[in-house]
Amino acid sequence: MPFETTSATTWRFLNPRLQVRNVRQAQEYYRDVFGLEIRWVWGDDIGGVGVGDLEMYLVRRDEPTRSEIAVFVEDSDAVYERCCEAGANIVTPIATEEWGLRGFTVEDADGNRIGIAHEVQSPEGQPE
């Protein structure tokens, strides 16, 4: 039986939570490398960074567990250039994949990986 969506069950936001050793340092990293805005911080335990309507939470853990997220942007080449200039740890260099995405992967100091890409063609190889 399919799940029926009602106004009470409609998703309004999706906020990834990345575990980090130091929330404030992580916030500065995401600001300096990706241009995200430091939105808020609650003591040393949790803080938010974001852009526009998007927000990501950074949660303090002594031994962070690595997470992976994917971000779609207008121009991954421009973001790649910014990340390189900021000294980000690029773990997968920019490339166009056969399934139609052009992107790369960055790893932060706590091992979290952020895949950044934009669509260059549909998987069938035809522009949308």
Backbone as a chain_set.jsonl record, in Angstrom:
{"seq": "MPFETTSATTWRFLNPRLQVRNVRQAQEYYRDVFGLEIRWVWGDDIGGVGVGDLEMYLVRRDEPTRSEIAVFVEDSDAVYERCCEAGANIVTPIATEEWGLRGFTVEDADGNRIGIAHEVQSPEGQPE", "coords": {"N": [[0.845, -1.169, 0.0], [0.756, 2.133, -0.967], [2.335, 4.988, 0.522], [0.56, 7.73, 1.662], [0.89, 11.145, 1.202], [0.348, 13.831, 3.339], [-0.423, 17.169, 4.441], [0.641, 17.17, 6.961], [2.656, 15.298, 6.814], [4.386, 16.081, 4.853], [7.614, 16.71, 3.726], [9.537, 19.415, 4.819], [12.077, 20.497, 5.177], [15.467, 19.435, 4.733], [18.101, 18.613, 6.53], [21.332, 17.857, 6.613], [23.453, 16.243, 9.027], [26.624, 16.54, 10.101], [29.284, 14.943, 11.734], [31.796, 16.327, 13.757], [35.011, 17.196, 15.194], [35.467, 19.73, 16.247], [33.265, 22.212, 16.418], [33.225, 25.023, 15.865], [35.623, 25.402, 14.399], [35.033, 23.778, 12.223], [32.825, 25.142, 11.174], [34.104, 27.487, 10.301], [35.761, 26.385, 8.334], [33.874, 25.449, 6.408], [32.772, 27.871, 5.73], [35.036, 29.26, 4.683], [35.984, 27.576, 2.616], [33.737, 26.775, 1.033], [32.097, 28.97, 1.006], [29.882, 29.135, 2.632], [27.5, 30.467, 4.944], [27.99, 31.188, 8.357], [25.583, 30.316, 10.508], [24.541, 29.843, 13.135], [25.409, 28.87, 16.504], [25.543, 26.569, 19.184], [26.848, 26.619, 22.089], [29.599, 24.447, 22.436], [28.65, 22.293, 21.124], [26.919, 22.051, 18.832], [26.285, 23.463, 15.61], [25.231, 25.594, 12.896], [25.578, 25.912, 9.36], [25.075, 27.514, 6.205], [23.428, 28.282, 3.063], [21.278, 30.385, 1.33], [18.141, 28.792, 1.382], [19.131, 26.452, 2.328], [20.576, 24.431, 4.862], [23.106, 23.093, 6.958], [23.996, 20.983, 9.629], [26.5, 20.893, 12.12], [27.862, 18.683, 14.29], [29.313, 18.112, 17.411], [31.602, 15.543, 18.14], [33.72, 13.321, 19.904], [35.002, 11.256, 18.564], [34.436, 11.403, 15.494], [32.108, 10.031, 13.148], [32.435, 9.298, 9.781], [30.628, 10.97, 7.237], [28.845, 11.176, 4.122], [27.843, 13.433, 1.672], [25.928, 14.744, -1.07], [26.038, 17.474, -3.246], [24.407, 19.595, -5.428], [25.24, 21.962, -7.833], [25.315, 25.028, -9.786], [27.618, 25.351, -11.365], [30.103, 23.289, -11.291], [32.784, 23.428, -11.957], [33.572, 26.044, -11.313], [33.217, 25.979, -8.539], [35.06, 24.016, -7.922], [37.453, 25.299, -8.581], [37.418, 27.348, -6.647], [37.582, 25.779, -4.304], [40.092, 24.561, -4.644], [41.752, 26.839, -4.567], [41.304, 27.562, -1.935], [42.628, 25.621, -0.598], [41.473, 23.145, -0.088], [41.023, 19.643, 0.676], [41.055, 17.749, -1.942], [39.685, 14.8, -2.877], [38.745, 13.358, -4.99], [39.396, 14.266, -8.168], [38.047, 16.789, -10.41], [35.798, 15.682, -12.891], [34.009, 14.459, -15.762], [31.416, 12.255, -15.588], [30.22, 9.156, -16.985], [27.514, 8.91, -16.621], [26.511, 11.407, -16.784], [27.094, 13.49, -14.978], [29.152, 16.165, -13.87], [31.733, 16.532, -11.726], [33.336, 16.551, -8.44], [35.073, 15.465, -5.42], [35.405, 16.482, -2.062], [37.173, 16.297, 1.026], [36.684, 16.934, 4.427], [38.406, 18.017, 7.484], [37.589, 16.168, 9.355], [37.013, 13.901, 7.993], [34.61, 13.833, 6.617], [32.902, 13.597, 3.567], [32.21, 15.516, 0.708], [30.474, 15.517, -2.114], [30.417, 17.266, -5.092], [28.609, 18.496, -7.779], [27.405, 19.105, -11.149], [24.792, 18.709, -13.553], [25.513, 17.653, -16.8], [24.5, 16.364, -18.927], [21.728, 14.211, -19.784], [21.401, 10.822, -18.503], [21.219, 9.258, -20.815], [22.772, 10.543, -22.572], [21.777, 12.712, -23.863], [21.005, 16.144, -24.101], [18.977, 17.767, -21.633]], "CA": [[0.0, 0.0, 0.0], [1.591, 3.339, -1.028], [2.22, 5.979, 1.587], [-0.1, 8.951, 1.205], [1.443, 12.35, 1.794], [-0.593, 14.866, 3.758], [0.324, 18.36, 4.859], [1.352, 16.85, 8.203], [3.805, 14.422, 6.544], [5.199, 16.644, 3.783], [8.936, 17.151, 4.176], [9.735, 20.84, 4.606], [13.514, 20.758, 5.136], [16.354, 18.295, 4.896], [19.328, 19.184, 7.075], [22.316, 16.842, 6.982], [24.223, 16.461, 10.25], [27.967, 15.99, 9.992], [29.999, 14.897, 12.998], [33.098, 16.992, 13.708], [35.674, 17.308, 16.494], [35.392, 21.105, 16.727], [32.178, 22.847, 15.664], [33.597, 26.357, 15.376], [36.609, 25.246, 13.332], [34.334, 23.23, 11.061], [32.047, 26.231, 10.59], [35.034, 28.354, 9.579], [36.183, 25.648, 7.142], [32.797, 25.47, 5.41], [32.68, 29.266, 5.28], [36.197, 29.639, 3.888], [36.14, 26.728, 1.425], [32.53, 26.725, 0.192], [31.364, 30.233, 1.028], [28.655, 29.038, 3.413], [27.337, 31.444, 6.021], [27.849, 30.645, 9.709], [24.238, 30.745, 10.893], [24.314, 29.809, 14.575], [26.185, 27.88, 17.254], [25.021, 26.323, 20.526], [28.0, 26.191, 22.876], [30.587, 23.7, 21.65], [28.023, 21.029, 20.747], [26.262, 22.002, 17.522], [26.189, 24.739, 14.924], [24.689, 25.511, 11.55], [26.105, 26.697, 8.246], [24.125, 27.372, 5.117], [23.318, 29.235, 1.973], [19.877, 30.439, 0.927], [17.248, 27.999, 2.221], [19.802, 25.207, 2.701], [21.369, 24.509, 6.072], [23.753, 21.864, 7.382], [24.36, 21.03, 11.029], [27.787, 20.325, 12.501], [27.647, 18.166, 15.634], [30.584, 17.72, 18.022], [31.831, 14.19, 18.648], [35.143, 13.076, 20.135], [35.433, 10.37, 17.474], [33.395, 11.552, 14.47], [31.855, 9.026, 12.117], [32.42, 9.978, 8.486], [29.406, 11.018, 6.44], [29.0, 11.612, 2.735], [26.676, 14.125, 1.132], [26.054, 15.208, -2.447], [25.523, 18.828, -3.441], [24.318, 19.979, -6.835], [25.483, 23.392, -8.022], [25.187, 25.478, -11.17], [28.886, 25.226, -12.092], [31.057, 22.6, -10.418], [34.142, 23.888, -12.281], [33.831, 27.257, -10.529], [33.356, 25.567, -7.142], [36.33, 23.29, -7.853], [38.505, 26.319, -8.56], [37.373, 27.986, -5.321], [38.065, 24.807, -3.319], [41.541, 24.433, -4.836], [42.365, 28.069, -4.076], [41.176, 27.592, -0.481], [43.451, 24.556, -0.035], [40.651, 22.002, 0.318], [41.53, 18.307, 0.375], [40.295, 17.171, -3.056], [39.974, 13.365, -2.903], [38.427, 12.926, -6.348], [39.465, 15.466, -9.006], [36.881, 17.052, -11.25], [35.695, 14.858, -14.096], [32.656, 14.22, -16.253], [31.113, 10.827, -15.506], [29.419, 8.658, -18.113], [26.088, 9.047, -16.329], [26.085, 12.766, -17.085], [27.423, 14.486, -13.973], [30.524, 16.664, -13.805], [31.939, 16.9, -10.34], [34.529, 16.188, -7.681], [34.792, 15.199, -4.015], [36.258, 17.129, -1.072], [37.088, 15.71, 2.364], [37.044, 17.902, 5.465], [39.393, 17.553, 8.463], [37.017, 15.072, 10.132], [36.757, 12.772, 7.108], [33.335, 13.946, 5.902], [33.103, 13.811, 2.132], [31.182, 16.304, 0.037], [30.502, 15.398, -3.565], [29.845, 18.473, -5.694], [28.456, 18.221, -9.207], [26.288, 19.648, -11.917], [24.407, 17.817, -14.641], [25.918, 18.132, -18.112], [23.622, 15.697, -19.888], [20.956, 13.151, -19.17], [22.148, 9.563, -18.587], [21.208, 8.729, -22.172], [23.689, 11.337, -23.362], [21.055, 13.757, -24.577], [20.7, 17.302, -23.242], [17.576, 17.826, -21.183]], "C": [[0.899, 1.243, 0.0], [1.298, 4.281, 0.126], [1.581, 7.235, 1.01], [0.474, 10.149, 1.946], [0.32, 13.317, 2.123], [0.23, 16.08, 4.166], [1.112, 18.085, 6.14], [2.593, 16.005, 7.956], [4.681, 14.917, 5.408], [6.528, 17.131, 4.353], [9.093, 18.626, 3.851], [11.208, 21.188, 4.454], [14.251, 19.43, 5.214], [17.697, 18.873, 5.3], [20.302, 18.066, 7.437], [23.056, 17.244, 8.251], [25.563, 15.76, 10.083], [28.633, 16.04, 11.362], [31.401, 15.481, 12.816], [33.696, 17.047, 15.108], [35.517, 18.703, 17.105], [34.396, 21.874, 15.848], [32.614, 24.184, 15.078], [34.638, 26.287, 14.262], [35.958, 24.711, 12.067], [33.492, 24.307, 10.381], [32.946, 27.158, 9.778], [35.516, 27.687, 8.294], [35.113, 25.734, 6.051], [32.53, 26.883, 4.896], [33.803, 29.59, 4.298], [36.321, 28.851, 2.592], [34.94, 26.832, 0.49], [31.737, 28.022, 0.153], [30.058, 30.162, 1.79], [28.669, 30.06, 4.541], [27.266, 30.709, 7.358], [26.543, 31.202, 10.263], [24.055, 30.835, 12.401], [25.23, 28.769, 15.207], [25.582, 27.773, 18.649], [26.162, 25.746, 21.351], [29.055, 25.562, 21.981], [29.982, 22.475, 20.989], [27.449, 20.955, 19.341], [26.219, 23.401, 16.924], [25.656, 24.529, 13.519], [25.437, 26.406, 10.585], [25.122, 26.533, 7.094], [24.279, 28.428, 4.057], [21.861, 29.207, 1.512], [19.002, 29.681, 1.908], [17.895, 26.704, 2.719], [20.636, 25.402, 3.954], [21.896, 23.12, 6.437], [24.163, 22.037, 8.834], [25.697, 20.336, 11.232], [27.697, 19.973, 13.979], [28.966, 17.661, 16.206], [30.548, 16.277, 18.532], [33.335, 14.032, 18.854], [35.749, 12.212, 19.038], [34.369, 10.417, 16.378], [33.315, 10.347, 13.531], [31.716, 9.765, 10.801], [31.048, 9.87, 7.82], [29.761, 11.43, 5.026], [27.709, 12.267, 2.295], [26.97, 14.532, -0.311], [25.372, 16.569, -2.555], [25.519, 19.113, -4.933], [24.39, 21.495, -6.94], [25.289, 23.745, -9.495], [26.444, 25.184, -11.985], [29.932, 24.596, -11.186], [32.496, 22.995, -10.727], [34.512, 25.121, -11.462], [34.02, 26.908, -9.057], [34.681, 24.828, -6.95], [37.5, 24.273, -7.752], [38.574, 26.996, -7.193], [37.954, 27.05, -4.263], [39.582, 24.624, -3.425], [42.265, 25.653, -4.28], [42.341, 28.148, -2.554], [41.987, 26.482, 0.191], [42.673, 23.352, 0.45], [41.312, 20.687, -0.082], [40.629, 17.666, -0.686], [40.654, 15.686, -3.128], [39.623, 12.724, -4.238], [38.439, 14.167, -7.23], [38.242, 15.599, -9.917], [36.949, 16.232, -12.539], [34.231, 14.777, -14.502], [32.441, 12.713, -16.287], [30.183, 10.419, -16.642], [27.919, 8.782, -17.87], [25.615, 10.499, -16.392], [26.344, 13.821, -16.031], [28.89, 14.889, -14.077], [30.753, 17.138, -12.379], [33.224, 16.373, -9.745], [34.121, 15.952, -6.23], [35.859, 15.843, -3.142], [36.08, 16.376, 0.25], [37.505, 16.75, 3.386], [37.999, 17.266, 6.478], [38.896, 16.373, 9.293], [36.635, 13.867, 9.277], [35.422, 12.801, 6.392], [33.615, 14.272, 4.446], [31.901, 14.513, 1.515], [31.402, 16.166, -1.458], [29.778, 16.589, -4.156], [29.785, 18.264, -7.192], [27.368, 19.086, -9.829], [26.02, 18.694, -13.079], [24.821, 18.435, -15.972], [25.091, 17.506, -19.227], [22.81, 14.651, -19.158], [21.736, 11.842, -19.283], [22.174, 8.941, -19.975], [22.158, 9.509, -23.089], [23.033, 12.457, -24.14], [20.814, 14.932, -23.625], [19.241, 17.28, -22.84], [16.863, 19.002, -21.795]], "O": [[1.731, 1.386, 0.896], [0.178, 4.359, 0.631], [2.023, 7.742, -0.021], [0.534, 10.159, 3.176], [-0.549, 13.587, 1.294], [1.458, 16.008, 4.225], [2.146, 18.71, 6.372], [3.498, 15.986, 8.791], [5.635, 14.235, 5.031], [6.561, 17.87, 5.337], [8.814, 19.046, 2.728], [11.554, 22.082, 3.682], [13.718, 18.433, 5.701], [18.356, 19.545, 4.506], [20.122, 17.397, 8.455], [23.26, 18.428, 8.518], [25.625, 14.539, 9.943], [28.557, 17.049, 12.064], [32.098, 15.169, 11.85], [32.971, 16.955, 16.099], [35.441, 18.846, 18.325], [34.667, 22.144, 14.678], [32.385, 24.438, 13.896], [34.548, 27.031, 13.285], [36.292, 25.141, 10.963], [33.45, 24.38, 9.153], [32.578, 27.567, 8.676], [35.665, 28.356, 7.271], [35.418, 26.055, 4.902], [32.11, 27.063, 3.753], [33.557, 30.128, 3.218], [36.724, 29.406, 1.57], [35.112, 26.963, -0.722], [30.809, 28.16, -0.644], [29.202, 31.031, 1.624], [29.729, 30.459, 5.024], [26.554, 29.711, 7.476], [26.409, 32.409, 10.462], [23.474, 31.801, 12.895], [25.759, 27.895, 14.52], [25.159, 28.775, 19.226], [26.418, 24.542, 21.321], [29.366, 26.078, 20.906], [30.697, 21.694, 20.361], [27.49, 19.894, 18.718], [26.129, 24.396, 17.644], [25.638, 23.406, 13.015], [25.871, 27.505, 10.933], [24.416, 25.527, 7.016], [25.119, 29.325, 4.134], [21.281, 28.137, 1.326], [19.095, 29.886, 3.118], [17.266, 25.943, 3.454], [21.322, 26.413, 4.099], [21.217, 22.111, 6.246], [24.624, 23.107, 9.231], [25.989, 19.323, 10.598], [27.482, 20.845, 14.821], [29.66, 16.872, 15.565], [29.63, 15.854, 19.234], [34.131, 14.547, 18.069], [36.892, 12.426, 18.635], [33.49, 9.557, 16.338], [34.325, 9.738, 13.179], [30.972, 10.742, 10.705], [30.404, 8.821, 7.843], [30.84, 11.963, 4.768], [26.621, 11.735, 2.511], [28.129, 14.647, -0.711], [24.281, 16.782, -2.027], [26.518, 18.894, -5.617], [23.691, 22.216, -6.229], [25.121, 22.865, -10.339], [26.356, 24.811, -13.155], [30.575, 25.291, -10.4], [33.353, 22.908, -9.848], [35.637, 25.231, -10.974], [34.887, 27.477, -8.394], [35.346, 24.999, -5.928], [38.411, 24.096, -6.943], [39.659, 27.193, -6.646], [38.734, 27.484, -3.416], [40.273, 24.542, -2.409], [43.28, 25.516, -3.596], [43.24, 28.726, -1.945], [42.029, 26.408, 1.419], [43.152, 22.609, 1.308], [42.064, 20.628, -1.055], [39.577, 17.112, -0.368], [41.802, 15.344, -3.411], [40.147, 11.663, -4.577], [37.586, 15.039, -7.069], [37.511, 14.637, -10.151], [37.996, 16.11, -13.176], [33.332, 14.998, -13.69], [33.193, 11.984, -16.934], [29.452, 11.245, -17.188], [27.136, 8.762, -18.82], [24.458, 10.792, -16.091], [25.866, 14.947, -16.165], [29.758, 14.056, -14.34], [30.06, 18.028, -11.887], [34.081, 15.826, -10.44], [32.977, 16.201, -5.848], [37.052, 15.766, -3.433], [34.995, 15.883, 0.558], [38.553, 17.38, 3.242], [38.359, 16.097, 6.337], [39.703, 15.65, 9.877], [36.013, 12.924, 9.766], [35.12, 11.884, 5.629], [34.456, 15.115, 4.133], [30.748, 14.159, 1.762], [32.4, 16.645, -1.997], [28.65, 16.89, -3.767], [30.783, 17.899, -7.814], [26.547, 19.698, -9.147], [26.91, 17.969, -13.525], [24.52, 19.597, -16.245], [24.994, 18.049, -20.328], [23.156, 14.247, -18.048], [22.658, 11.76, -20.094], [23.079, 8.163, -20.277], [22.318, 9.158, -24.258], [23.669, 13.083, -24.988], [20.457, 14.725, -22.465], [18.378, 16.836, -23.597], [15.679, 19.212, -21.532]]}, "num_chains": 1, "name": "protein.A"}
